Amino acid sequence: MNIIKKTFFAILCMALLPMRLWASDDYIYPWHHWQPEFSDFNMTATFAIRIDGVLQTSPDLEMGAFAGDICRSSFHLVESPFVPGLYISEGYNIQGYVGEVITFRLYDHSQERELDYVTGYCIPFEQNLHLGGADNPQYIDFFSSTSSYYTLVTDASQLVPGRSYLIANGCGNGAKFAGGQNGEEDERYAVDVTVANRKAYLEPAVNMTDLESVYQFELREVSGGFAIYDAVNQGYLNTTKKGVIKCSATQMVWQVEVDASGNAAVTTMISDKKKYLFYDGEDGSNSFYCTDDPSSLCLFAKCQLVEGTLSRLDINDPTQMYVVESGNVLDVETLTTVHPSNLIVEDGAQLITNSVTQITVQKNILAYADADERDGWYTLASPVAGEIESASNMTSNDFDLFYFLETVVTKEWRNYKNSENEFVNFESGRGYLYANSEDITLNFKGTLNTEAATYAMTYTDSRPDDLKGFALVGNPFAHNIKKGSGCAIDDARLATGYYTLTHSGAWETHTDDEMIVPGRGILIQTSEAGDLTINNVVASQTRGKSSHNAYLALEVEGKQGSDKAFVYFGEGIGLNKIAHFNNAPMLYLRQNAKDYAIAHYAADEMVGEVPVFFQASEIGKYAISVANEGLCFDYLHLVDNLTGNDVDLMGSEGDVPCRVSTYTFDAKTSDYASRFKLVYQLHHDIEDMAADFCYFADGRLVIPSIEGETTLQIIDLSGRIVSSQMVNGSYNQPLNLNAGVYVVRMGDKTQKIVVF
């Protein structure tokens, strides 16, 4: 049956286009924007087209098949005779020669313009190859792309034969790129190109309309190195006897090296001497030369931005580079690549897919200021599987890479570079501490993690310090995850929240509401040993623990840094407070003789106090702020136990109980740590309270009906019990109280009264 279908379809196509298979070079395709150049060989293929996941049906849409800039065929769409509603290419012949790579573009006749859609789909030309059919066509997915640009090369794996590059003498905003003629035939000179964020933006890059003289080149692999081909002037990078860079038909072998900071050395051997490609801006020539002087240049590789939701993205050509730019998300159902640098996920971007494929995920690292200071830190995790070398430049310069062993009390932090045969692979789900002496962009390259990661949590009973039960784990995926019920990290044994180590060396406290971004490691705490599973659950598809969505956030700031603590009302496990690596101030909560960065208090305790401890890192001024996230209070004060200052955090806006308030104070390192306390009265609307059971009038408290003997308490808003007695039947007694707001509690009933 399939043979009959294909035969019928071939006859149908020949009937629709009777001259197509035998057309001469002079034949003009009617109704076609692109006219193919014919060859002695052909292959056949049948296609269906999707744009951003939507199957296309318009006859105005034309797809061109190209080998470079040479059109090898063009197709309109017709409905398949075998699958109603499926529109396929009306022709199937593709001209070409062995060695050519066929790529595809779109034209819309209704708009009379070429469409700004791109595809990663391409096929190597193979004589007599047949792809697809009328009932099972090859699908080509095109997708929207905002712009193309050239991005700084910081990884030698990005040097791919056939990929387009720019060569420049600098990486800053005023980069000088190798350009066009300089008076003499084919000599290279410098052209100014704007560089933003270490990217050379060209709009659009393929047209080069305002930068026609910029020197674009391809690396062509030759024995022992590369030949650098000028794609604009169609010649190879060469030199004269004076070392002037020219464009000629003669191949010259070049070596190209690039370090983690994007500094490249472009060298060649002339008369057994190593020569460097060099930019001379000193003598006014503004030219590129080949000299004995070592010189660092910069290479920029051409790439295409990609984002949004796609059904599939097939990148079958190693010369293609796609980038998910920082701040953007690519959600693709089916993804294929042939090389890790085919798809780069920048720091701050996300890739959502279940396809097992090769990618590069970047992480920006700022250098530490002083080797003797405890700064420059990052908590890292790898989104790809593999050895240390999968982050190709991680061991560049002077670096530190620590992992954490909770079972070892005295040397729990182990430095990879000082270890022998203890640690060679990035473990999926494990976190690491990292610092480098230089500003670099780490390139985690390899096979994308898509499966759940398992980490063995330990709990060392004999451990005497606050690190008991802690583990440094990390996000093993290329998308954001969260910690909490129904999230990627869902484990009832874990304490609320987690830590990350800041660049300055402070352990920063985070709530479960905060995203754990790709490449980030986190320090978490368990209450018992056992395996922890980190599931492939996208953070945007989940919420954190419902009981943990409301809290008070406290933050103190000083000259040497800041610190945070959180107060939750409801069940949960508190997060132990741990000491910073640096001299940042300390802010923590004391509960049951233990110190916490996150503490839980009973939700049914309407009135109470929270002891807030503070340690100054130096003599000076500090500011403590309190932010309310989802809680409502009738009374919320911060009391300075040292000075006696009582700060009303509700202020004059008591009817709007969700505010941020700040208190500034002086502190010394010798001050007692028990510096502050929060005094609160939680608020309930009248509909949420039990029916009024008492009233206060003429100085008397009246409770008309009391069922059985129970305890009656009068509590002021500092949490102090001013009266407590047993009552039964009814109550009608005068109250000798100062003016203010009080809480009357009788059994499980609570009511607020105001004394004038």
QUIDAMO-V596490 format. One record per residue. N is the residue number from 1. SS is DSSP state (~ for helix, > for strand, _ for the rest). D_CENTER is the distance of its C-alpha to the mean C-alpha in Angstrom with 1 decimal. Layout:
BEGIN
N/SS/D_CENTER
N/SS/D_CENTER
END
This chain:
BEGIN
1/_/50.2
2/~/47.1
3/~/49.5
4/~/51.4
5/~/48.3
6/~/47.1
7/~/50.6
8/~/51.0
9/~/47.7
10/~/48.8
11/~/52.1
12/~/50.3
13/~/48.1
14/~/51.2
15/~/53.1
16/~/50.4
17/_/50.2
18/_/53.5
19/_/53.3
20/_/49.7
21/_/50.2
22/_/53.2
23/_/52.3
24/_/53.3
25/_/51.2
26/_/52.9
27/_/51.9
28/_/49.7
29/_/47.4
30/_/48.4
31/_/45.7
32/_/43.1
33/_/41.0
34/_/40.4
35/_/43.5
36/_/43.0
37/_/44.6
38/_/46.6
39/_/46.9
40/_/49.1
41/>/46.6
42/>/44.5
43/>/42.2
44/>/41.8
45/>/38.8
46/_/38.3
47/>/35.0
48/>/33.5
49/>/30.8
50/>/27.8
51/>/25.8
52/_/22.5
53/_/23.9
54/>/27.3
55/>/30.4
56/_/32.5
57/_/36.2
58/_/37.4
59/_/40.2
60/_/39.1
61/>/36.0
62/>/36.7
63/>/34.6
64/>/35.5
65/>/35.2
66/>/35.0
67/>/35.5
68/_/34.0
69/_/35.7
70/>/38.6
71/>/38.8
72/>/40.0
73/>/40.2
74/>/39.3
75/>/39.3
76/_/39.8
77/>/39.2
78/>/42.0
79/>/42.1
80/_/42.4
81/_/46.0
82/_/44.8
83/_/41.7
84/_/42.3
85/_/39.4
86/_/37.7
87/>/37.9
88/>/38.0
89/>/38.8
90/_/42.5
91/_/43.0
92/_/42.0
93/>/43.2
94/>/41.0
95/>/42.8
96/>/41.7
97/_/42.2
98/_/40.9
99/_/38.0
100/_/36.6
101/>/33.1
102/>/33.3
103/>/30.5
104/>/30.6
105/>/30.6
106/>/31.6
107/>/34.3
108/>/35.4
109/_/39.2
110/_/39.1
111/_/37.0
112/_/38.6
113/>/35.4
114/>/32.8
115/_/29.7
116/_/26.3
117/>/24.7
118/>/23.5
119/_/23.6
120/_/22.6
121/_/25.9
122/_/28.6
123/>/31.7
124/>/33.9
125/_/37.4
126/_/39.9
127/_/43.5
128/_/44.7
129/_/41.3
130/>/41.1
131/>/37.8
132/_/37.7
133/_/40.6
134/_/41.6
135/_/40.6
136/_/37.5
137/_/35.9
138/>/33.0
139/>/30.0
140/>/28.2
141/>/25.0
142/>/24.3
143/>/21.4
144/>/20.8
145/_/19.3
146/_/19.2
147/_/20.0
148/>/20.4
149/>/20.1
150/>/20.6
151/>/17.7
152/>/18.7
153/_/19.3
154/_/18.3
155/_/18.9
156/~/22.4
157/~/21.2
158/~/20.3
159/_/24.1
160/_/25.2
161/_/28.8
162/_/29.1
163/_/25.8
164/>/26.4
165/>/25.9
166/>/27.0
167/>/28.5
168/>/28.7
169/_/30.2
170/_/27.4
171/_/23.7
172/_/24.3
173/_/25.0
174/_/28.5
175/_/27.9
176/>/31.1
177/>/30.7
178/>/33.4
179/_/35.4
180/_/38.6
181/_/42.3
182/_/43.8
183/_/47.5
184/_/48.2
185/_/47.3
186/_/43.8
187/>/42.9
188/_/39.4
189/>/38.6
190/>/35.7
191/>/34.0
192/>/31.8
193/_/28.4
194/_/25.9
195/>/22.7
196/>/19.8
197/_/16.8
198/_/18.2
199/>/18.3
200/>/21.7
201/>/21.6
202/_/24.4
203/_/25.2
204/_/25.7
205/_/25.3
206/_/27.8
207/_/30.6
208/_/30.6
209/_/33.0
210/_/32.9
211/_/32.3
212/_/34.7
213/_/35.9
214/_/32.5
215/_/32.9
216/>/30.6
217/>/31.1
218/>/30.4
219/>/30.6
220/>/33.4
221/>/33.9
222/>/37.3
223/_/39.0
224/_/37.6
225/>/34.8
226/>/33.9
227/>/36.0
228/>/34.3
229/>/35.3
230/>/35.5
231/_/34.3
232/_/35.9
233/_/39.3
234/_/39.4
235/>/40.4
236/>/39.2
237/>/38.3
238/>/41.6
239/>/43.7
240/_/47.2
241/_/49.5
242/_/48.5
243/_/44.8
244/>/44.0
245/>/41.1
246/>/42.4
247/>/41.6
248/>/44.0
249/_/44.6
250/_/44.7
251/_/41.8
252/_/40.9
253/_/38.8
254/>/35.8
255/>/33.5
256/>/29.9
257/>/28.0
258/>/24.6
259/_/23.2
260/_/19.7
261/_/20.2
262/_/21.1
263/_/24.8
264/>/26.8
265/>/30.5
266/>/32.4
267/>/35.8
268/>/38.8
269/>/42.2
270/>/45.3
271/_/48.6
272/_/46.9
273/>/45.1
274/>/41.4
275/>/40.5
276/>/37.3
277/>/36.1
278/>/36.5
279/>/36.2
280/>/39.3
281/_/39.0
282/_/41.7
283/_/44.9
284/_/44.0
285/_/43.6
286/_/39.8
287/>/39.8
288/>/38.1
289/>/40.4
290/>/40.6
291/>/41.9
292/_/42.4
293/_/40.1
294/_/36.6
295/_/34.0
296/_/30.2
297/>/28.8
298/>/25.4
299/>/24.4
300/>/22.2
301/>/21.4
302/>/21.6
303/>/18.6
304/>/18.0
305/>/15.2
306/_/14.5
307/_/13.0
308/>/14.6
309/>/16.5
310/>/18.6
311/>/21.2
312/>/20.8
313/>/19.7
314/>/22.0
315/_/21.5
316/_/24.8
317/_/25.4
318/_/24.0
319/_/24.4
320/_/21.8
321/_/18.3
322/>/15.7
323/>/12.4
324/>/9.5
325/_/9.3
326/_/6.9
327/_/7.3
328/_/8.5
329/>/8.6
330/>/11.0
331/>/13.1
332/>/15.8
333/>/18.7
334/>/20.0
335/>/18.3
336/>/20.3
337/_/19.9
338/_/22.5
339/_/20.5
340/~/17.1
341/~/16.8
342/~/17.6
343/>/14.0
344/>/11.3
345/>/7.5
346/_/6.7
347/_/4.9
348/_/3.2
349/_/3.7
350/>/4.9
351/>/8.2
352/>/10.9
353/_/14.1
354/_/16.8
355/_/18.1
356/_/18.6
357/_/17.9
358/>/17.0
359/>/13.7
360/>/12.0
361/>/8.5
362/>/8.5
363/>/8.4
364/>/10.6
365/>/13.6
366/_/16.5
367/_/19.9
368/_/22.0
369/_/25.0
370/_/27.7
371/_/28.1
372/_/30.4
373/_/28.1
374/_/25.6
375/_/22.6
376/_/19.7
377/_/17.9
378/>/14.4
379/>/13.9
380/>/12.1
381/_/11.9
382/_/12.0
383/_/10.6
384/>/13.8
385/>/17.4
386/>/19.8
387/>/21.4
388/~/20.4
389/~/21.0
390/~/18.0
391/>/16.1
392/_/18.8
393/_/18.9
394/_/18.1
395/_/21.9
396/_/22.5
397/_/24.5
398/_/25.4
399/>/22.7
400/>/22.6
401/>/20.8
402/>/22.0
403/>/21.9
404/>/23.7
405/_/26.9
406/_/28.2
407/_/31.6
408/_/32.4
409/_/33.5
410/_/34.3
411/_/31.7
412/_/28.8
413/>/26.3
414/>/26.8
415/>/25.8
416/~/25.1
417/~/27.0
418/~/30.0
419/_/30.1
420/_/32.4
421/_/31.4
422/_/29.5
423/_/25.9
424/_/24.9
425/>/22.1
426/>/18.6
427/_/19.3
428/_/17.0
429/_/16.2
430/>/17.5
431/_/15.9
432/>/17.0
433/>/17.9
434/>/17.5
435/>/19.0
436/>/20.2
437/_/23.1
438/_/21.4
439/_/18.4
440/>/16.5
441/>/13.3
442/>/13.0
443/>/12.9
444/>/12.5
445/>/14.7
446/>/16.7
447/>/17.1
448/>/14.2
449/_/14.8
450/_/15.8
451/_/18.6
452/_/18.8
453/>/18.8
454/>/21.8
455/>/22.2
456/>/25.8
457/>/26.0
458/_/29.1
459/_/31.2
460/_/33.8
461/_/36.7
462/_/38.3
463/_/35.4
464/_/36.9
465/_/33.8
466/_/31.0
467/_/28.5
468/_/30.4
469/_/28.2
470/>/24.9
471/>/22.4
472/>/19.2
473/>/16.9
474/>/13.2
475/_/10.6
476/_/12.0
477/_/9.9
478/_/7.1
479/_/6.5
480/_/7.0
481/>/10.5
482/_/13.3
483/>/16.5
484/_/19.8
485/_/22.3
486/_/21.2
487/_/17.6
488/_/16.0
489/>/17.7
490/_/21.1
491/_/23.9
492/_/26.8
493/_/27.6
494/>/24.6
495/_/24.9
496/_/23.1
497/_/19.9
498/>/18.5
499/>/18.0
500/>/15.6
501/>/17.3
502/_/16.8
503/_/17.4
504/_/21.0
505/_/21.7
506/_/21.8
507/>/20.7
508/>/18.9
509/>/19.7
510/>/17.2
511/_/18.5
512/_/17.6
513/_/16.6
514/_/13.4
515/_/10.0
516/>/9.0
517/_/5.2
518/_/4.9
519/_/7.3
520/>/8.9
521/>/12.7
522/>/14.9
523/>/18.6
524/>/20.4
525/>/24.1
526/>/26.4
527/_/30.0
528/_/31.2
529/_/30.5
530/>/29.1
531/>/26.4
532/>/23.0
533/>/21.3
534/>/17.5
535/_/17.5
536/_/15.3
537/_/15.1
538/_/12.4
539/~/12.1
540/~/13.1
541/~/16.2
542/_/17.5
543/_/18.7
544/_/19.3
545/_/22.9
546/~/25.2
547/~/27.4
548/~/24.5
549/_/23.6
550/_/26.3
551/>/26.6
552/>/27.7
553/>/25.1
554/>/26.9
555/>/25.7
556/>/27.9
557/>/27.4
558/>/29.5
559/_/29.8
560/_/28.2
561/>/25.1
562/>/24.4
563/>/24.3
564/>/23.7
565/>/25.6
566/>/25.7
567/>/28.8
568/>/28.6
569/>/31.7
570/_/31.9
571/_/31.7
572/_/29.2
573/_/28.8
574/_/28.3
575/>/25.9
576/>/28.0
577/_/27.7
578/_/27.1
579/_/27.9
580/_/25.6
581/_/25.7
582/_/26.7
583/_/29.2
584/_/27.2
585/_/29.3
586/>/29.3
587/>/29.3
588/>/30.0
589/>/32.1
590/>/35.2
591/>/36.3
592/_/39.0
593/_/39.2
594/>/35.5
595/>/32.7
596/>/29.5
597/>/26.2
598/>/26.1
599/>/29.6
600/>/31.0
601/>/34.2
602/_/36.5
603/_/35.8
604/_/39.5
605/_/40.4
606/_/40.9
607/>/42.0
608/>/40.8
609/>/39.6
610/>/36.4
611/>/37.1
612/>/34.5
613/>/34.7
614/>/33.8
615/>/34.2
616/_/34.3
617/_/33.1
618/_/35.6
619/_/38.4
620/>/37.2
621/>/35.8
622/>/33.0
623/>/31.6
624/>/30.7
625/>/29.1
626/>/29.1
627/>/26.9
628/>/27.9
629/>/25.4
630/_/27.5
631/_/30.7
632/_/34.1
633/>/36.8
634/>/40.4
635/>/40.3
636/>/37.6
637/>/38.8
638/>/37.5
639/>/40.5
640/>/40.7
641/_/43.1
642/_/44.0
643/_/45.0
644/_/45.8
645/_/43.6
646/>/42.7
647/>/39.8
648/>/39.7
649/_/36.1
650/_/37.3
651/_/39.4
652/_/41.4
653/_/38.9
654/_/39.8
655/_/39.6
656/_/35.9
657/_/34.7
658/_/31.0
659/_/30.7
660/>/29.2
661/>/31.9
662/>/32.1
663/>/34.9
664/>/35.5
665/>/37.7
666/>/39.1
667/>/38.6
668/_/39.9
669/_/38.7
670/_/42.0
671/_/41.5
672/_/41.6
673/_/38.2
674/_/39.4
675/_/38.9
676/>/37.8
677/>/38.1
678/>/36.7
679/>/39.6
680/>/38.7
681/>/40.4
682/>/38.1
683/_/39.1
684/_/40.2
685/_/41.5
686/~/45.1
687/~/44.3
688/~/42.2
689/_/45.0
690/_/48.2
691/_/51.2
692/_/52.8
693/_/55.1
694/_/56.6
695/>/57.4
696/>/58.5
697/>/61.5
698/_/64.3
699/_/62.8
700/>/63.0
701/>/60.3
702/>/61.5
703/>/60.2
704/>/62.6
705/>/61.8
706/>/60.6
707/>/60.5
708/>/61.6
709/>/61.2
710/>/57.8
711/>/56.3
712/>/55.9
713/>/53.6
714/>/53.2
715/>/50.0
716/>/49.1
717/_/45.6
718/_/45.2
719/_/45.4
720/_/49.0
721/>/51.4
722/>/54.5
723/>/56.6
724/>/56.8
725/>/59.7
726/>/60.7
727/>/61.8
728/>/63.5
729/>/64.9
730/>/64.2
731/>/63.5
732/>/64.9
733/>/64.8
734/>/64.4
735/_/61.3
736/_/61.8
737/_/58.3
738/_/57.0
739/_/55.4
740/>/51.8
741/>/49.4
742/>/50.0
743/>/48.9
744/>/51.5
745/>/50.6
746/>/53.0
747/_/51.9
748/_/48.7
749/>/49.5
750/>/47.9
751/>/49.0
752/>/48.6
753/>/51.8
754/>/52.5
755/>/55.5
756/_/57.0
END
